[in-house]
Amino acid sequence: MIKFGTDGWRGVIADDFTFENLKIVSQAIALYLKKKKDTPRVVIGYDARFLSREFATICALTLGANKIKVVISQNYVPSPIVSFNSLKGNYDLGIMITASHNPAQFNGLKIKTPQGAAADESLTNEIEKLLYKGKIKSISWEEAKKEGLIEVKEITSCCVNFLKGFVNLKKIRKLKLKLLVDVMYGAGDKFIEKVISPSSFKIDYLHNEFNPSFGGIHPEPTSNNLKELIEKVKKYNYDLGVALDGDGDRLAVVTPKIGFIDAQVLLPLLAIHVIKNRKEKGGIGKTVVGSNLIDEVALSLGVECYETRVGFKHISNLFQKGLICIGGEEAGGIGLKRYIPERDGTASFLLLLEMIAYEKKDLESLLKELWKKYGRWYYQRTSISLKDMKRKSLRKLKIPHHLLGKKVERVNTLDGIKLITKDTWLMFRKSGTEPIIRIYAEAKTKKETVSLLNLGKELVYAL
């Protein structure tokens, strides 16, 4: 079945995500565009997954057969590159062939709006309504090139050049840091280095070779997937380690002593920098599974904290409405005002370097100051396969009155079921990108967070 989820359409290669199904989706996109404009233009990128280039080519040919002019990247690129080109190149849509952080057997298609944002439900619903409507058109590569319908082009340098002016490179280049970058076999490549060069940085890489199997791990920057990065940062005394997910729009950071640091901590820390040092105006955007630390920082800064459903497309909407100057999701995606209304792992890390340069303190010192002022929250998540479920509906979940002896004061059903006590929370949500139920928890101690997750599993298995 072809169905758009939290961020695009994804499926298992050769099962749901096939060349034929991609032609059906591409034809629907063509019909959508032709309803809007006689001669639309589309930019297409693709990641380093198995058959991504071939899938991108099929998509381009189907659009070209519908007399839509297509620019296709000459090499694999991170998703933010397509968003940037969609915005700055005045394209009518951007298309990215990627399954983001999903396991290697998946691939997918993301749609970017002319504003560079993730397509929301109103757009993808229109496209879904056009599936199977009419005959799928086709054209050969040679004919499409001859008619000027397809152009293969380098699409990264425009974004790299923009980022050189977006952050304060003069300050960043004064830093002398030893970095270890884990590309996770994805499309992140050497974009950080391209922006800051020339510099006094020493940059080494992990997993930056082409490997569509992702070395047997999910290309998602979680602590479980970054054990080698964490170990090597500590062992070889790197100042910082950074990991980018499969399509380069999410990140996590590692330090020698503290270890793994996710977006639940990076977002509020960067928010302080953006509002204090860069003097940006606006609130902070987070999803319903965002840390309470984000709310505490927003309150201290005197700005609004906006809460959305899970999925960066909802954060994108806040950017487009001019409500926020920074926003992010728990899975590592952070977006920034005056750039694109989308997440970008590279841009977020550049902003982190800028913050270190402004504050003249290392990241571990800044984190200790943050936790001393606001307290420390411990967030974790786990998941349960739907195959393990007796029933698949969370609506049948038995809501407890207490969580580990603490009264449930509020139930948030914005996106799933979130049980909230005075200083903890536990949430259940069916994933929009994988056949799993996610369980999220946050508390003031690691032990309590783990206990909450175990309780969550018990409640789900009791369905």
Buried (B, 14 or more C-beta within 10 A) or exposed (E): EBEBBBBBBBBBBEEBBBEEBBBBBBBBBBBBBBEEEEEBBBBBBBBBBBBBBEBBBBBBBBBBBBBBBBBBBEBBBBBBBBBBBBBEBEBBBBBBBBBBBBBBBBBBBBBBBBBBBBBBEEBBEBBBEBBEEEEBBBBEEEBBBEEEBBBBEEBBEBBBEBBBEBBBBEBBBEBEBBBBBBBBBBBBBBBBBBBBBEBEBEBBBBBBEEBBEBBEBBBBBBBEBBEBBBEBBBEEEBBBBBBBBBBBBBBBBBBBEBBBBBBBBBBBBBBBBBBEBBEBEBBBBBBBBBBBBBBBBBEEBEBBBBBBBBBBBBBBBBBBEEBBBBBBBBBBBBBBBEBBBBBBBBBBBBBBBBBBBBBEBBBBEBBBBBBEEBEBBBBBBBBBEEEEBEEEEBEEBEEEEEBBEBEBEEEBEBBBBBBBBEEBBBBBBBBBBBEBBBBBBBBBEEEBBBBBBBBBBEBBEEB
